[in-house]
Each structure stands twice: as structure tokens, then as C-alpha cells.
Amino acid sequence: KWADLCFKHDGSRILQQLLKFGHREHRITICDALKSSYVDLATNKYSHYLASKMYFYAPTEELKAAMRLKMAGQTSKLV
């Protein structure tokens, strides 16, 4: 259900606001659930804003490192 929510305009905005104004537990839950599809988020029309907010508001350095590793091998897809 996370994919249905984050790839739509209104769902993506809701998750962005939860990352921005939510508690640490909310941020951890969202980042853990979506870190496996981080590249897909970064290349989608609406969810690329969510991907940038996920990285900016990630509560731990381990989550940021996991997101960077996902992006490292996908340079050709992102260009």
C-alpha cells in the first residue's frame, strides 16, 4: 500500500508533511518502508519530491547511507 500512496500527488504530499512535521517514529517508519524503492521514487513525476524529503529528514545516518547506496548504481537510469 505504500507504493499506491507515494506515487500519487496527494499521497506523496501527505508523506512529505509527515516527514517534515512528524515525530521520529513516523520518519523511521516511512523511511524503512520506502528505502527499497528509493530509485523508483526519485524518477517518478510526483514522488521525487518525497525522495528528496526522505533523504533530508532521515532520522539516522544509516538510513541516509542506505539511500545513497541505492542511488550509486543507478546513475544511467537517473540521467
Beta strands, then each sheet from edge to edge (+ up, - down):
end
